[in-house]
């Protein structure tokens, strides 16, 4: 596994070993020892996935304290434009975003620490995104910022966005409970 730091402190892109043959692809998405060597969180009691159609934007979501979580995401089917936004007060990159293309061909996943909002846009007709979380989802701690309140160049001209996500506060109105820890 190649674990690469991202421009947002504490975030990593993990290139996973994948092998292909006439049957298809085999990919290892998690190796506890390698992650521990890098100081990454390795206890993920909850895992789930979403299935989205082309031009769906989900996010930008974050779990706030006391239910704040570390999470990972990867795309085993289709392709997504995946975005991370730093919400941590005092962070040198607070308010900044970084985007990635996740797909099975790229065999990459993202490691997302507490205080980073996450969202994505489905680029393919159907896209599956798998999430691992360091804690169980708590609807009381579930929030985020509006997808269009940071200058993200979303690839969908007419995105499909849930009413819930449209009702999230803008980045400017979000009162962050997160503080950057160097």
Helices and strands as residue ranges (DSSP letters): E 2-5, E 12-15, E 18-21, E 24-27, H 32-37, E 46-53, E 57-63, E 71-77, E 79-86, E 97-103, E 108-112, E 116-122, E 126-133, G 139-141, E 142-144, H 163-166
